[in-house]
Amino acid sequence: MTNELTCKELVEIVTDYFEGRMPPRERLRFEEHLLVCPGCTAYVEQMRDTIMLVGVLGENDVPGPAREQLLRAFRDWKRG
């Protein structure tokens, strides 16, 4: 079994990375992947920029119809 983090795994745990909820060993795997993957590095930078621009939104800050559309999109993405 390889210890390398895949791009899909990185996307799935990026929130833990930003929120500081990642164990040290997992964080190391995450950061090592960023050193060799320009696509994921760009993704993490875009996520960081989005978080800075948007700030913190709570569930109730997103209108109901938009929240449902986002939840459907993420459920479908995760199945794929």
Distance bins in CASP14 RR format, pairs under 12 A and 6 or more apart:
PFRMAT RR
TARGET T0000
AUTHOR 0000-0000-0000
RMODE 2
METHOD distances of the structure
MODEL  1
2 9 0 0 0 0 0 1 0 0 0 0 0
2 29 0 0 0 0 0 1 0 0 0 0 0
2 33 0 0 0 0 0 1 0 0 0 0 0
3 9 0 0 0 0 0 1 0 0 0 0 0
3 25 0 0 0 0 1 0 0 0 0 0 0
3 26 0 0 0 0 0 1 0 0 0 0 0
3 28 0 0 0 0 1 0 0 0 0 0 0
3 29 1 0 0 1 0 0 0 0 0 0 0
3 30 0 0 0 0 0 1 0 0 0 0 0
3 32 0 0 0 0 1 0 0 0 0 0 0
3 33 0 0 0 0 0 1 0 0 0 0 0
4 10 0 0 0 0 0 1 0 0 0 0 0
4 28 0 0 0 0 0 1 0 0 0 0 0
4 29 1 0 0 1 0 0 0 0 0 0 0
4 30 0 0 0 0 0 1 0 0 0 0 0
4 32 1 0 0 1 0 0 0 0 0 0 0
4 33 1 0 0 1 0 0 0 0 0 0 0
4 35 0 0 0 0 0 1 0 0 0 0 0
4 36 0 0 0 0 1 0 0 0 0 0 0
4 37 0 0 0 0 0 1 0 0 0 0 0
4 40 0 0 0 0 0 1 0 0 0 0 0
5 11 0 0 0 0 0 1 0 0 0 0 0
5 12 0 0 0 0 0 1 0 0 0 0 0
5 13 0 0 0 0 1 0 0 0 0 0 0
5 14 0 0 0 0 0 1 0 0 0 0 0
5 17 0 0 0 0 0 1 0 0 0 0 0
5 22 0 0 0 0 0 1 0 0 0 0 0
5 25 0 0 0 0 0 1 0 0 0 0 0
5 26 0 0 0 0 1 0 0 0 0 0 0
5 27 0 0 0 0 0 1 0 0 0 0 0
5 28 0 0 0 0 1 0 0 0 0 0 0
5 29 1 0 1 0 0 0 0 0 0 0 0
5 30 1 0 0 1 0 0 0 0 0 0 0
5 31 0 0 0 0 1 0 0 0 0 0 0
5 32 1 0 0 1 0 0 0 0 0 0 0
5 33 1 0 1 0 0 0 0 0 0 0 0
5 34 0 0 0 0 1 0 0 0 0 0 0
5 35 0 0 0 0 0 1 0 0 0 0 0
5 36 0 0 0 0 0 1 0 0 0 0 0
5 37 0 0 0 0 1 0 0 0 0 0 0
5 40 0 0 0 0 1 0 0 0 0 0 0
6 12 0 0 0 0 1 0 0 0 0 0 0
6 13 0 0 0 0 0 1 0 0 0 0 0
6 29 0 0 0 0 0 1 0 0 0 0 0
6 30 0 0 0 0 0 1 0 0 0 0 0
6 33 0 0 0 0 1 0 0 0 0 0 0
6 36 0 0 0 0 0 1 0 0 0 0 0
6 37 0 0 0 0 1 0 0 0 0 0 0
6 40 0 0 0 0 1 0 0 0 0 0 0
7 13 0 0 0 0 0 1 0 0 0 0 0
7 14 0 0 0 0 0 1 0 0 0 0 0
7 30 0 0 0 0 0 1 0 0 0 0 0
7 33 1 0 0 1 0 0 0 0 0 0 0
7 34 0 0 0 0 0 1 0 0 0 0 0
7 36 0 0 0 0 0 1 0 0 0 0 0
7 37 1 0 0 1 0 0 0 0 0 0 0
7 38 0 0 0 0 0 1 0 0 0 0 0
7 39 1 0 0 1 0 0 0 0 0 0 0
7 40 1 0 1 0 0 0 0 0 0 0 0
7 41 0 0 0 0 0 1 0 0 0 0 0
7 42 0 0 0 0 0 1 0 0 0 0 0
7 43 0 0 0 0 1 0 0 0 0 0 0
7 44 0 0 0 0 0 1 0 0 0 0 0
8 14 0 0 0 0 0 1 0 0 0 0 0
8 33 0 0 0 0 0 1 0 0 0 0 0
8 37 0 0 0 0 0 1 0 0 0 0 0
8 40 0 0 0 0 0 1 0 0 0 0 0
8 43 0 0 0 0 0 1 0 0 0 0 0
8 77 0 0 0 0 0 1 0 0 0 0 0
8 78 0 0 0 0 0 1 0 0 0 0 0
8 80 0 0 0 0 1 0 0 0 0 0 0
9 16 0 0 0 0 0 1 0 0 0 0 0
9 17 0 0 0 0 0 1 0 0 0 0 0
9 22 0 0 0 0 0 1 0 0 0 0 0
9 26 0 0 0 0 1 0 0 0 0 0 0
9 29 0 0 0 0 1 0 0 0 0 0 0
9 30 0 0 0 0 1 0 0 0 0 0 0
9 33 0 0 0 0 1 0 0 0 0 0 0
9 37 0 0 0 0 0 1 0 0 0 0 0
9 40 0 0 0 0 1 0 0 0 0 0 0
10 16 0 0 0 0 0 1 0 0 0 0 0
10 17 0 0 0 0 1 0 0 0 0 0 0
10 22 0 0 0 0 0 1 0 0 0 0 0
10 26 0 0 0 0 0 1 0 0 0 0 0
10 27 0 0 0 0 0 1 0 0 0 0 0
10 29 0 0 0 0 1 0 0 0 0 0 0
10 30 1 0 0 1 0 0 0 0 0 0 0
10 31 0 0 0 0 0 1 0 0 0 0 0
10 32 0 0 0 0 0 1 0 0 0 0 0
10 33 1 0 1 0 0 0 0 0 0 0 0
10 34 1 0 0 1 0 0 0 0 0 0 0
10 36 0 0 0 0 0 1 0 0 0 0 0
10 37 1 0 0 1 0 0 0 0 0 0 0
10 39 0 0 0 0 1 0 0 0 0 0 0
10 40 1 0 1 0 0 0 0 0 0 0 0
10 41 0 0 0 0 1 0 0 0 0 0 0
10 42 0 0 0 0 0 1 0 0 0 0 0
10 43 1 0 0 1 0 0 0 0 0 0 0
10 44 1 0 0 1 0 0 0 0 0 0 0
10 47 0 0 0 0 0 1 0 0 0 0 0
11 17 0 0 0 0 0 1 0 0 0 0 0
11 30 0 0 0 0 0 1 0 0 0 0 0
11 33 0 0 0 0 0 1 0 0 0 0 0
11 37 0 0 0 0 0 1 0 0 0 0 0
11 39 0 0 0 0 0 1 0 0 0 0 0
11 40 1 0 0 1 0 0 0 0 0 0 0
11 43 1 0 0 1 0 0 0 0 0 0 0
11 44 0 0 0 0 1 0 0 0 0 0 0
11 46 0 0 0 0 0 1 0 0 0 0 0
11 47 0 0 0 0 1 0 0 0 0 0 0
11 74 0 0 0 0 0 1 0 0 0 0 0
11 77 0 0 0 0 1 0 0 0 0 0 0
11 78 0 0 0 0 0 1 0 0 0 0 0
12 22 0 0 0 0 0 1 0 0 0 0 0
12 26 0 0 0 0 0 1 0 0 0 0 0
12 30 0 0 0 0 0 1 0 0 0 0 0
12 40 0 0 0 0 0 1 0 0 0 0 0
12 43 0 0 0 0 0 1 0 0 0 0 0
12 74 0 0 0 0 0 1 0 0 0 0 0
12 77 0 0 0 0 0 1 0 0 0 0 0
12 78 0 0 0 0 1 0 0 0 0 0 0
13 19 0 0 0 0 0 1 0 0 0 0 0
13 20 0 0 0 0 0 1 0 0 0 0 0
13 21 0 0 0 0 1 0 0 0 0 0 0
13 22 1 0 0 1 0 0 0 0 0 0 0
13 23 0 0 0 0 0 1 0 0 0 0 0
13 26 1 0 0 1 0 0 0 0 0 0 0
13 27 0 0 0 0 1 0 0 0 0 0 0
13 29 0 0 0 0 1 0 0 0 0 0 0
13 30 1 0 0 1 0 0 0 0 0 0 0
13 31 0 0 0 0 0 1 0 0 0 0 0
13 33 0 0 0 0 0 1 0 0 0 0 0
13 40 0 0 0 0 0 1 0 0 0 0 0
13 44 0 0 0 0 0 1 0 0 0 0 0
13 47 0 0 0 0 0 1 0 0 0 0 0
14 20 0 0 0 0 0 1 0 0 0 0 0
14 21 0 0 0 0 0 1 0 0 0 0 0
14 22 0 0 0 0 1 0 0 0 0 0 0
14 26 0 0 0 0 0 1 0 0 0 0 0
14 27 0 0 0 0 0 1 0 0 0 0 0
14 30 0 0 0 0 1 0 0 0 0 0 0
14 33 0 0 0 0 0 1 0 0 0 0 0
14 34 0 0 0 0 0 1 0 0 0 0 0
14 40 0 0 0 0 1 0 0 0 0 0 0
14 41 0 0 0 0 0 1 0 0 0 0 0
14 43 1 0 0 1 0 0 0 0 0 0 0
14 44 1 0 0 1 0 0 0 0 0 0 0
14 45 0 0 0 0 0 1 0 0 0 0 0
14 46 0 0 0 0 0 1 0 0 0 0 0
14 47 1 0 1 0 0 0 0 0 0 0 0
14 48 0 0 0 0 1 0 0 0 0 0 0
14 50 0 0 0 0 0 1 0 0 0 0 0
14 51 0 0 0 0 0 1 0 0 0 0 0
15 21 0 0 0 0 1 0 0 0 0 0 0
15 22 0 0 0 0 1 0 0 0 0 0 0
15 30 0 0 0 0 0 1 0 0 0 0 0
15 44 0 0 0 0 0 1 0 0 0 0 0
15 47 0 0 0 0 1 0 0 0 0 0 0
15 48 0 0 0 0 0 1 0 0 0 0 0
15 50 0 0 0 0 0 1 0 0 0 0 0
15 51 0 0 0 0 1 0 0 0 0 0 0
15 74 0 0 0 0 0 1 0 0 0 0 0
16 22 1 0 1 0 0 0 0 0 0 0 0
16 23 0 0 0 0 1 0 0 0 0 0 0
16 26 1 0 0 1 0 0 0 0 0 0 0
16 27 0 0 0 0 1 0 0 0 0 0 0
16 29 0 0 0 0 0 1 0 0 0 0 0
16 30 0 0 0 0 1 0 0 0 0 0 0
17 23 0 0 0 0 0 1 0 0 0 0 0
17 26 0 0 0 0 1 0 0 0 0 0 0
17 27 1 0 0 1 0 0 0 0 0 0 0
17 28 0 0 0 0 0 1 0 0 0 0 0
17 29 0 0 0 0 0 1 0 0 0 0 0
17 30 1 0 1 0 0 0 0 0 0 0 0
17 31 0 0 0 0 1 0 0 0 0 0 0
17 33 0 0 0 0 0 1 0 0 0 0 0
17 34 0 0 0 0 1 0 0 0 0 0 0
17 40 0 0 0 0 0 1 0 0 0 0 0
17 43 0 0 0 0 0 1 0 0 0 0 0
17 44 1 0 0 1 0 0 0 0 0 0 0
17 47 0 0 0 0 1 0 0 0 0 0 0
17 48 0 0 0 0 1 0 0 0 0 0 0
17 51 0 0 0 0 0 1 0 0 0 0 0
18 27 0 0 0 0 0 1 0 0 0 0 0
18 30 0 0 0 0 0 1 0 0 0 0 0
18 44 0 0 0 0 1 0 0 0 0 0 0
18 45 0 0 0 0 0 1 0 0 0 0 0
18 47 1 0 0 1 0 0 0 0 0 0 0
18 48 1 0 0 1 0 0 0 0 0 0 0
18 49 0 0 0 0 0 1 0 0 0 0 0
18 50 0 0 0 0 0 1 0 0 0 0 0
18 51 1 0 0 1 0 0 0 0 0 0 0
18 52 0 0 0 0 0 1 0 0 0 0 0
18 55 0 0 0 0 0 1 0 0 0 0 0
18 56 0 0 0 0 0 1 0 0 0 0 0
19 27 0 0 0 0 0 1 0 0 0 0 0
19 47 0 0 0 0 0 1 0 0 0 0 0
19 51 0 0 0 0 0 1 0 0 0 0 0
19 56 0 0 0 0 0 1 0 0 0 0 0
20 26 0 0 0 0 0 1 0 0 0 0 0
20 27 1 0 0 1 0 0 0 0 0 0 0
20 30 0 0 0 0 0 1 0 0 0 0 0
21 27 0 0 0 0 1 0 0 0 0 0 0
21 30 0 0 0 0 0 1 0 0 0 0 0
22 28 0 0 0 0 1 0 0 0 0 0 0
22 29 0 0 0 0 1 0 0 0 0 0 0
22 30 1 0 0 1 0 0 0 0 0 0 0
22 31 0 0 0 0 1 0 0 0 0 0 0
23 29 0 0 0 0 1 0 0 0 0 0 0
23 30 0 0 0 0 0 1 0 0 0 0 0
24 30 0 0 0 0 0 1 0 0 0 0 0
24 31 0 0 0 0 0 1 0 0 0 0 0
25 31 0 0 0 0 0 1 0 0 0 0 0
25 32 0 0 0 0 0 1 0 0 0 0 0
26 32 0 0 0 0 0 1 0 0 0 0 0
26 33 0 0 0 0 0 1 0 0 0 0 0
27 33 0 0 0 0 0 1 0 0 0 0 0
27 34 0 0 0 0 0 1 0 0 0 0 0
28 34 0 0 0 0 0 1 0 0 0 0 0
28 35 0 0 0 0 0 1 0 0 0 0 0
29 35 0 0 0 0 0 1 0 0 0 0 0
29 36 0 0 0 0 0 1 0 0 0 0 0
29 37 0 0 0 0 0 1 0 0 0 0 0
29 40 0 0 0 0 0 1 0 0 0 0 0
30 36 0 0 0 0 0 1 0 0 0 0 0
30 37 0 0 0 0 0 1 0 0 0 0 0
30 40 0 0 0 0 1 0 0 0 0 0 0
30 41 0 0 0 0 0 1 0 0 0 0 0
30 43 0 0 0 0 0 1 0 0 0 0 0
30 44 0 0 0 0 1 0 0 0 0 0 0
31 37 0 0 0 0 0 1 0 0 0 0 0
31 40 0 0 0 0 0 1 0 0 0 0 0
31 41 0 0 0 0 0 1 0 0 0 0 0
31 44 0 0 0 0 1 0 0 0 0 0 0
32 40 0 0 0 0 0 1 0 0 0 0 0
32 41 0 0 0 0 0 1 0 0 0 0 0
33 39 0 0 0 0 0 1 0 0 0 0 0
33 40 1 0 0 1 0 0 0 0 0 0 0
33 41 0 0 0 0 1 0 0 0 0 0 0
33 43 0 0 0 0 0 1 0 0 0 0 0
33 44 0 0 0 0 1 0 0 0 0 0 0
34 40 1 0 1 0 0 0 0 0 0 0 0
34 41 1 0 1 0 0 0 0 0 0 0 0
34 42 0 0 0 0 1 0 0 0 0 0 0
34 43 0 0 0 0 1 0 0 0 0 0 0
34 44 1 0 0 1 0 0 0 0 0 0 0
34 45 0 0 0 0 1 0 0 0 0 0 0
34 47 0 0 0 0 0 1 0 0 0 0 0
34 48 0 0 0 0 0 1 0 0 0 0 0
35 41 0 0 0 0 1 0 0 0 0 0 0
35 44 0 0 0 0 0 1 0 0 0 0 0
37 43 0 0 0 0 1 0 0 0 0 0 0
37 44 0 0 0 0 1 0 0 0 0 0 0
38 44 0 0 0 0 0 1 0 0 0 0 0
38 45 0 0 0 0 0 1 0 0 0 0 0
39 45 0 0 0 0 1 0 0 0 0 0 0
39 46 0 0 0 0 1 0 0 0 0 0 0
39 47 0 0 0 0 0 1 0 0 0 0 0
40 46 0 0 0 0 0 1 0 0 0 0 0
40 47 0 0 0 0 0 1 0 0 0 0 0
41 47 0 0 0 0 0 1 0 0 0 0 0
41 48 0 0 0 0 0 1 0 0 0 0 0
42 48 0 0 0 0 0 1 0 0 0 0 0
42 49 0 0 0 0 0 1 0 0 0 0 0
43 49 0 0 0 0 0 1 0 0 0 0 0
43 50 0 0 0 0 0 1 0 0 0 0 0
44 50 0 0 0 0 0 1 0 0 0 0 0
44 51 0 0 0 0 0 1 0 0 0 0 0
45 51 0 0 0 0 0 1 0 0 0 0 0
45 52 0 0 0 0 0 1 0 0 0 0 0
46 52 0 0 0 0 0 1 0 0 0 0 0
46 53 0 0 0 0 0 1 0 0 0 0 0
46 54 0 0 0 0 0 1 0 0 0 0 0
47 53 0 0 0 0 0 1 0 0 0 0 0
47 54 0 0 0 0 0 1 0 0 0 0 0
48 54 0 0 0 0 0 1 0 0 0 0 0
48 55 0 0 0 0 0 1 0 0 0 0 0
49 55 0 0 0 0 0 1 0 0 0 0 0
50 56 0 0 0 0 0 1 0 0 0 0 0
50 57 0 0 0 0 0 1 0 0 0 0 0
51 57 0 0 0 0 1 0 0 0 0 0 0
54 61 0 0 0 0 1 0 0 0 0 0 0
54 62 0 0 0 0 0 1 0 0 0 0 0
55 61 0 0 0 0 1 0 0 0 0 0 0
57 63 0 0 0 0 0 1 0 0 0 0 0
57 66 0 0 0 0 0 1 0 0 0 0 0
57 67 0 0 0 0 0 1 0 0 0 0 0
57 70 0 0 0 0 0 1 0 0 0 0 0
58 67 0 0 0 0 1 0 0 0 0 0 0
59 66 0 0 0 0 0 1 0 0 0 0 0
59 67 1 0 0 1 0 0 0 0 0 0 0
59 68 0 0 0 0 0 1 0 0 0 0 0
59 70 0 0 0 0 0 1 0 0 0 0 0
59 71 0 0 0 0 0 1 0 0 0 0 0
60 66 0 0 0 0 0 1 0 0 0 0 0
60 67 0 0 0 0 1 0 0 0 0 0 0
61 67 0 0 0 0 1 0 0 0 0 0 0
62 68 0 0 0 0 1 0 0 0 0 0 0
62 69 0 0 0 0 1 0 0 0 0 0 0
62 70 1 0 0 1 0 0 0 0 0 0 0
62 71 0 0 0 0 1 0 0 0 0 0 0
63 69 0 0 0 0 1 0 0 0 0 0 0
63 70 0 0 0 0 0 1 0 0 0 0 0
64 70 0 0 0 0 1 0 0 0 0 0 0
64 71 0 0 0 0 1 0 0 0 0 0 0
64 72 0 0 0 0 0 1 0 0 0 0 0
65 71 0 0 0 0 0 1 0 0 0 0 0
65 72 0 0 0 0 0 1 0 0 0 0 0
66 72 0 0 0 0 0 1 0 0 0 0 0
66 73 0 0 0 0 0 1 0 0 0 0 0
67 73 0 0 0 0 0 1 0 0 0 0 0
67 74 0 0 0 0 0 1 0 0 0 0 0
68 74 0 0 0 0 0 1 0 0 0 0 0
68 75 0 0 0 0 0 1 0 0 0 0 0
69 75 0 0 0 0 0 1 0 0 0 0 0
69 76 0 0 0 0 0 1 0 0 0 0 0
70 76 0 0 0 0 0 1 0 0 0 0 0
70 77 0 0 0 0 0 1 0 0 0 0 0
71 77 0 0 0 0 0 1 0 0 0 0 0
71 78 0 0 0 0 0 1 0 0 0 0 0
72 78 0 0 0 0 0 1 0 0 0 0 0
72 79 0 0 0 0 0 1 0 0 0 0 0
73 79 0 0 0 0 0 1 0 0 0 0 0
73 80 0 0 0 0 0 1 0 0 0 0 0
74 80 0 0 0 0 0 1 0 0 0 0 0
END
